[in-house]
Amino acid sequence: MKAIVQDRYGSPDTLSLRETAQPRPSSGEVLVRVRAAAVNAYDWHIMRGDPYVLRLTARSLRGPRFRIRGRDVAGVVDAVGDGVTGLSPGDEVYGDTGESDGAFAEYVCVPAERLAPKPAKLTFEQAAAVPLAGSTALVGLRDAGRLRAGQHVLVNGASGGVGTFAVQIATALGAVCSTRNVELVTSLGADHVVDYTREDFARGMNRYELVLDLVGNRSLADLRRVLTPEGTLLLSGGGVSRGGSVFGPMGLIIRGRLASRFTRQRIADFSGSSNRALLTSLTELIEAGRVEPVIDRDFPLEKTAEAIRYLETEHARAKVVITL
């Protein structure tokens, strides 16, 4: 089968399209014939081994542990391993491969608990855009953020992959949603949009019960300044490639953890990882017309390196998708 393979950390130039052996599903796994995959900030972080501390935690200093990139996947079940129930060959599914990656390929093995039936109203390309970004937004707002109807929430990074889902989910949960960016996020249902080229949200008078930071481009003081006295600040990774760093977004997260001990404001960090329960919740929102994946651009498998380069240089809005 054809797959996007990487042998060492580095730029998108380290990725190459190669012929590799087709995987076989182990117990509890499903073999998926990939119809579409999606690119996330996670992919370039792993590709570059950036921040460098990530290489230590992965116990792999020269290159990624798993050679085929990609997490988000949508496709058709080709075979199932022992013990898998509820999924059969021919089923249309979508999901997240987890940290073993492998979605940028013609076939990938995925743990069954990380897959769910594809929403009937979505194309494979749209479905592939949902798992990691949608789950991150849902976990951040509903679970980590404990968002309640009527609360005011600010999304920093609202035009990105996670941000476009966060705006829609916040609105679906009944929040009054403010964002940074204009045309795109207005169309997604934001109640107020802060144009960062004209206005600095950290210097404004508005205060929010929840601030969801998806970029890591502002200081902890700026983010806390716009919170209510007992509001919640949620910090996530992501961002754009700046050419290598030791701690990357972890620096802000570490400072947040330390500051949380000395303030009434709640400061927490979170990360997204999809599973069937989260996908089921997202499917319900999608089928109800409350959430719709937004795709900026799609690329064929052989141009995956170009797709990641487009994402990591901050030009992309919403999701970037790989088609097969």
CORPEKA-V640958 format. One record per pair of residues at least 4 apart in sequence whose C-alpha atoms are under 7 Angstrom apart, sorted by sequence separation. I is the first residue (numbers start at 1). GAP is how many residues later the second one is. D is the distance in Angstrom with one decimal. If there is no record, write none. Layout:
I|GAP|D  I|GAP|D
//
This chain:
10|4|5.9  25|4|5.1  39|4|6.5  41|4|6.3  42|4|6.2  43|4|6.0  44|4|5.9  45|4|5.7  46|4|6.8  50|4|6.5  53|4|6.5  54|4|6.1  55|4|6.0  56|4|6.6  60|4|6.4  80|4|6.3  87|4|6.6  97|4|5.5  110|4|6.8  122|4|5.6  123|4|6.1  124|4|6.1  125|4|6.7  130|4|5.0  131|4|5.8  132|4|6.0  133|4|6.3  134|4|6.1  135|4|6.0  136|4|6.0  137|4|6.1  138|4|5.6  139|4|4.9  140|4|4.9  141|4|4.6  142|4|5.0  147|4|7.0  159|4|5.5  160|4|5.9  162|4|6.1  163|4|6.2  164|4|6.7  165|4|6.0  166|4|5.8  167|4|6.2  168|4|6.1  169|4|6.1  170|4|6.5  171|4|5.3  181|4|6.4  182|4|5.9  183|4|6.5  184|4|6.7  185|4|6.7  186|4|5.2  195|4|5.8  196|4|5.8  200|4|6.8  218|4|6.3  219|4|6.5  220|4|6.1  221|4|6.0  227|4|5.3  247|4|5.5  249|4|6.5  250|4|6.0  251|4|6.3  252|4|6.1  253|4|6.2  254|4|6.4  255|4|6.1  256|4|6.0  259|4|6.8  274|4|6.2  275|4|6.1  276|4|6.0  277|4|6.4  278|4|6.2  279|4|6.0  280|4|6.3  281|4|6.5  282|4|6.1  283|4|6.0  284|4|6.0  285|4|6.3  286|4|5.8  299|4|6.0  300|4|6.9  303|4|6.4  304|4|6.3  305|4|6.2  306|4|6.1  307|4|6.3  308|4|6.1  309|4|6.3  311|4|6.4  25|5|5.6  45|5|5.0  49|5|6.2  55|5|5.5  56|5|6.7  60|5|6.3  103|5|5.9  122|5|5.8  139|5|6.0  140|5|5.5  141|5|6.2  142|5|5.4  158|5|3.8  159|5|5.5  170|5|5.4  171|5|6.8  185|5|6.0  194|5|6.5  218|5|6.8  274|5|6.8  285|5|5.2  286|5|4.7  299|5|6.7  310|5|6.2  311|5|5.1  8|6|6.8  25|6|5.5  49|6|5.8  55|6|5.3  97|6|7.0  102|6|5.8  141|6|5.6  157|6|5.6  158|6|5.5  171|6|6.5  260|6|6.2  285|6|5.5  286|6|6.0  310|6|6.3  24|7|6.7  170|7|6.5  186|7|6.9  194|7|6.6  260|7|5.3  6|8|5.9  80|8|6.8  155|8|6.9  299|8|6.3  6|9|5.0  118|9|6.6  158|9|6.7  5|10|5.6  6|10|6.7  79|10|5.4  167|10|6.7  257|10|6.8  4|11|6.2  5|11|5.4  77|11|6.5  78|11|4.9  179|11|6.8  182|11|5.7  256|11|6.1  257|11|6.8  4|12|5.4  5|12|6.3  77|12|4.7  78|12|6.4  178|12|5.9  181|12|6.1  182|12|7.0  237|12|5.4  4|13|4.6  5|13|6.6  77|13|5.2  97|13|5.1  177|13|5.2  178|13|5.9  179|13|6.6  180|13|5.9  181|13|6.0  182|13|5.9  307|13|6.9  3|14|5.6  4|14|6.4  76|14|5.7  77|14|5.3  97|14|7.0  177|14|5.4  178|14|4.6  179|14|4.9  180|14|4.8  181|14|5.2  2|15|6.6  3|15|5.6  76|15|5.5  77|15|6.4  176|15|6.1  177|15|6.6  178|15|5.5  179|15|5.9  180|15|5.9  181|15|6.7  2|16|5.5  3|16|6.4  76|16|4.5  77|16|7.0  180|16|6.2  211|16|7.0  253|16|6.5  2|17|4.7  3|17|6.7  47|17|6.9  75|17|5.8  76|17|6.0  97|17|6.7  210|17|6.9  1|18|5.4  2|18|6.2  46|18|6.6  75|18|5.6  96|18|5.7  171|18|6.8  208|18|6.2  209|18|6.1  235|18|6.3  304|18|6.8  1|19|5.4  74|19|5.8  75|19|6.4  95|19|5.6  96|19|6.8  207|19|4.8  208|19|4.9  209|19|5.6  1|20|6.2  74|20|4.1  95|20|4.4  168|20|6.0  202|20|5.4  206|20|6.6  207|20|5.2  208|20|5.6  296|20|6.6  1|21|5.7  73|21|5.7  74|21|6.5  94|21|5.6  95|21|6.4  158|21|5.7  164|21|6.9  167|21|6.7  168|21|6.5  202|21|6.8  207|21|5.5  210|21|5.7  211|21|6.4  212|21|6.2  213|21|6.1  214|21|6.7  216|21|6.8  296|21|5.7  301|21|5.8  73|22|5.5  93|22|6.3  94|22|5.7  153|22|6.7  158|22|5.9  159|22|6.3  167|22|7.0  209|22|4.4  210|22|4.8  211|22|4.9  212|22|5.0  213|22|5.2  214|22|5.3  215|22|6.8  296|22|5.6  298|22|5.7  299|22|6.3  300|22|5.5  301|22|6.0  72|23|6.0  73|23|6.1  93|23|5.5  94|23|6.3  152|23|5.8  153|23|6.2  154|23|6.1  155|23|6.4  156|23|6.1  157|23|6.2  158|23|6.6  167|23|6.3  202|23|6.5  208|23|6.8  209|23|6.1  210|23|5.9  211|23|6.2  212|23|6.5  213|23|6.2  214|23|6.4  215|23|5.9  216|23|6.4  295|23|5.7  296|23|5.5  297|23|5.2  298|23|4.5  299|23|4.9  300|23|4.9  301|23|6.0  72|24|4.8  93|24|4.4  94|24|5.3  149|24|5.9  150|24|5.9  151|24|5.1  152|24|4.7  153|24|5.1  154|24|4.7  155|24|4.8  156|24|5.6  202|24|6.0  214|24|6.4  215|24|4.5  294|24|5.7  295|24|4.7  296|24|5.7  297|24|6.5  298|24|5.6  299|24|6.1  300|24|6.2  71|25|5.3  72|25|6.6  92|25|5.9  93|25|4.4  137|25|5.8  148|25|6.9  149|25|4.2  150|25|4.9  151|25|6.0  152|25|6.0  153|25|6.1  154|25|5.5  155|25|6.7  159|25|6.7  294|25|6.2  295|25|6.0  298|25|6.7  43|26|6.8  71|26|5.0  92|26|5.6  136|26|6.7  149|26|5.0  150|26|6.2  159|26|6.3  43|27|6.3  71|27|6.2  148|27|6.7  158|27|6.7  84|28|6.7  133|28|5.9  134|28|6.3  137|28|6.1  133|29|4.5  137|29|4.9  141|29|6.9  71|30|4.8  73|30|5.8  39|31|6.8  70|31|5.0  71|31|6.5  72|31|6.4  134|31|5.6  138|31|6.8  69|32|5.4  70|32|5.3  71|32|5.3  220|32|6.9  68|33|6.4  69|33|5.1  70|33|4.4  94|33|6.3  216|33|5.9  232|33|5.9  233|33|6.2  234|33|6.1  235|33|6.3  236|33|5.8  38|34|5.3  66|34|6.0  68|34|4.7  69|34|6.4  70|34|5.1  94|34|6.4  230|34|5.5  231|34|5.2  232|34|4.5  233|34|4.8  234|34|5.1  235|34|4.5  236|34|5.8  37|35|5.3  38|35|6.8  66|35|6.8  69|35|5.7  96|35|5.9  229|35|6.7  230|35|4.4  231|35|6.2  232|35|5.8  233|35|6.3  234|35|5.3  235|35|6.6  236|35|6.3  37|36|4.4  68|36|6.7  95|36|5.4  96|36|6.5  216|36|7.0  220|36|6.9  229|36|5.9  230|36|6.7  10|37|6.2  11|37|6.0  36|37|6.0  37|37|6.2  9|38|5.6  10|38|4.5  36|38|5.3  9|39|4.8  34|39|6.6  35|39|5.9  36|39|6.6  9|40|5.7  34|40|6.0  35|40|4.6  34|41|4.5  33|42|5.5  34|42|6.7  32|43|6.0  33|43|5.2  32|44|5.5  33|44|6.2  32|45|4.6  33|45|5.9  31|46|6.0  32|46|5.4  30|47|6.8  31|47|5.4  31|48|5.1  30|49|6.1  31|49|6.0  75|49|6.6  30|50|4.5  74|50|5.6  29|51|6.2  30|51|6.0  29|52|5.2  9|53|6.3  28|53|5.6  74|53|6.1  8|54|5.7  9|54|4.7  27|54|4.7  28|54|5.9  74|54|4.8  154|54|6.5  8|55|3.9  9|55|6.6  25|55|6.3  26|55|5.3  27|55|4.5  28|55|5.5  29|55|6.9  73|55|5.0  153|55|5.5  7|56|5.9  8|56|6.6  25|56|5.1  27|56|6.1  28|56|5.2  72|56|5.7  152|56|5.0  153|56|6.1  154|56|6.4  155|56|6.1  156|56|6.2  157|56|6.8  72|57|7.0  152|57|5.5  153|57|4.7  154|57|4.7  155|57|4.9  156|57|4.9  157|57|5.4  151|58|6.1  152|58|6.5  153|58|5.6  154|58|6.1  155|58|6.2  156|58|5.9  157|58|5.7  72|59|6.0  156|59|6.6  7|60|6.1  72|60|6.4  6|61|5.0  5|62|5.3  6|62|6.3  5|63|4.6  4|64|5.6  5|64|6.7  3|65|6.7  4|65|6.4  145|65|6.9  37|66|6.2  37|67|6.5  34|71|6.9  241|71|5.5  34|72|5.3  240|72|5.0  241|72|6.5  33|73|6.0  34|73|5.5  240|73|6.1  33|74|4.7  240|74|6.0  32|75|5.6  33|75|6.9  31|76|6.8  32|76|5.4  31|77|5.8  32|77|6.2  31|78|4.4  30|79|5.4  31|79|6.5  29|80|6.2  30|80|5.3  29|81|5.4  30|81|6.2  29|82|4.3  30|82|5.7  28|83|6.0  29|83|5.2  25|84|5.7  28|84|5.9  22|85|6.6  23|85|6.6  24|85|6.9  23|86|6.6  145|87|6.8  36|88|5.9  35|89|6.3  36|89|5.3  145|89|7.0  38|90|5.6  37|91|5.1  38|91|5.4  36|92|5.9  4|100|5.7  3|101|5.9  4|101|6.3  3|102|4.0  2|103|5.8  3|103|6.4  2|104|5.8  1|105|6.0  172|118|6.1  168|122|6.9  169|122|6.8  168|123|5.7  140|130|6.7  139|133|6.8  136|135|6.3  136|136|3.9  135|137|5.8  136|137|6.7  135|138|6.6  135|139|5.5  132|140|6.3  132|141|6.0  132|142|5.7  131|143|5.9  135|143|6.1  131|148|6.7  164|154|6.0  161|156|7.0  160|157|5.1  161|157|4.3  159|158|5.5  160|158|4.5  161|158|4.9  159|159|5.7  114|160|6.4  115|160|6.7  116|160|5.5  114|161|4.3  115|161|5.6  113|162|5.9  114|162|5.3  113|163|5.5  116|163|6.3  130|163|6.4  116|164|6.9  119|164|5.9  129|164|6.3  121|166|7.0  126|167|5.9  119|168|6.9  96|178|5.8  129|190|6.1  129|192|6.7  51|193|6.4  52|193|6.2  53|193|5.9  50|194|5.7  51|194|5.0  52|194|4.8  53|194|6.0  50|195|6.2  51|195|5.1  52|195|6.6  51|196|5.1  125|196|6.6  41|197|5.4  51|197|5.1  104|197|6.9  125|198|6.9  44|264|6.7  44|268|6.9  39|269|6.7  39|281|5.6  38|282|5.9  39|282|6.0  38|283|4.2  37|284|5.8  38|284|5.6  17|285|6.1  37|285|5.0  36|286|5.6  37|286|6.5  36|287|4.5  35|288|6.3  36|288|5.7  35|289|5.2  15|290|6.2  34|290|6.9  13|292|6.8  12|293|4.9  12|296|6.8  12|297|6.3
//
